[in-house]
Amino acid sequence: MSTASVVAPASLGKSRTAKSPDPTVTDPALVKRAVKAAALGNAMEWFDFGVYSYIAVTLGKVFFPSGNPTAQLLSTFGAFAAAFLVRPLGGMVFGPLGDRVGRQKVLALTMIMMAAGTFAIGLIPSYATIGVGAPILLLVARLVQGFSTGGEYAGASTFIAEYSPDKRRGFLGSWLEFGTLAGYIGGAGLVTIMTTLLSADDLTSWGWRIPFLVAGPMGLIGLYLRLRLEETPAFAAEAEKAENNRPKTPLREMVTGQWRALLLCVGLVLVFNVTDYMLLSYMPSYLTGQLHYDETHGLLVVLGVMAVMMVVQPFAGALTDRVGRRPVIAAGCAGFLLLSVPALLLIRQGSLLAVALGMGALGLLLVCFTSAMPSALPALFPTKVRYGSLSIGFNVSVSLFGGTTPLVVTALIGATGNMMMPAYYMMAAAVIGGFAVWRMAESAGRPLPGSAPSVAGRHAE
């Protein structure tokens, strides 16, 4: 047996009952490889979303020519939101497929599709060149991205959760969102460099293509890492049952048989993603489009906030292993309910220090979700339907509430003229998230439902 394997000591099996299965002993080297491969794929996904958000004003000029900057921004965020409409479809395809043929195979497929969709955006001619065909092609590429992303986050979080020892699942799962932040920083950093070095005309004519074309080699690296992985021990055990004529779980059962867990999933993902997209995707455009803040300084503030979040992320993940997922998520909900208005008032004050303090406060509150959700969400569902049910619940919630956040908030500000709408929107999400965390069970330090206990190998760090 190779060193990169997961073993369950046979000597324990004879003394255990069906209710107390042999523990899975994880190989630290394999666990590290699994975390790296999953996090890199997530980084590539959010590199694209970050770039799209940070360069939204330029994309509006390229693909949606109009004399009204607000209309351009709305059109650009409309194409951004369109990708989220097909995410549930992707989840309904890739999720059950991951429960049937394996997590690793599906994650490799989603990586290929994500990279292809992002790379294609960088090749689309402008509206000035081909007219209405340009925004149509942009929409098609976004739909490909959205469809593939439907199987990405649920699969990656499931993959890490099923490899992780029970007592370290929070810490290891937190690296998935570390990859998200790394992708955002990579996207924002590249946009910042381009806006600094290029003139507005150069950025509009050709510079905006560079970040999207970078996705090609990034996707190949991620695909290579994912193809080298082995299947998770939890899925391997389920596959063994299937060989003994265990019936396949239909899609309907993934919904009707898990309705309570799905509702909790939707509520948790709602507060997680509304606040995530508000801070990391919408705020850069809010600073420049609504507050007329200097574009480069605004991006640098967001970069600084994300860098701080990356530093705190693993420590917060380890904290969830010690005190539990529920207290950490509840603290985030309470924080957004109480501090969203003060934080946004600071941001609106306009000085660099005030903006940094307001954004920093929201960023640290967001870490309560980014550190806990990758381990909390997979624990809502049993192994046989984990990938499928989590994909459906996660993507329905993201499509309805998370990905539409920039579009809805921009429209609300335009309709009401109330610049505090972002704060009110986050507060409403925090109320829903608080109710969900009140109803969820604690999962820290416990085996995943339907899986054997998992313990770290001797050489685990």
Secondary structure, DSSP 8 states (H G I E B T S, - for coil): --SS--B--HHHHTT--TTS---EEE-HHHHHHHHHHHHHHHHHHHHHHHHHHHTHHHHHHHHS--S-HHHHHHHHHHHHHHHHHSHHHHHHHHHHHHHHH-HHHHHHHHHHHHHHHHHHHTT---HHHHTTHHHHHHHHHHHHHHHHHTTHHHHHHHHHHHHS-GGGHHHHHHHHHHHHHHHHHHHHHHHHHHHHHS-HHHIIIIITHHHHHTHHHHHHHHHHHHHT----HHHHHHHHHHHTT-----HHHHHHTTHHHHHHHHHHHHHHHHHHHIIIIIHHHIIIIIS---HHHHHHHHHHHHHHHHHHHHHHHHHHHHH-HHHHHHHHHHHHHHHHHHHHHHHHH--HHHHHHHHHHHHHHHHHHHTTHHHHTGGGS-GGGHHHHHHHHHHHHIIIIITTHHHHHHHHHHHH--TTHHHHHHHHHHHHHHHHHHHS---TTS--TTS--EEE-TT--
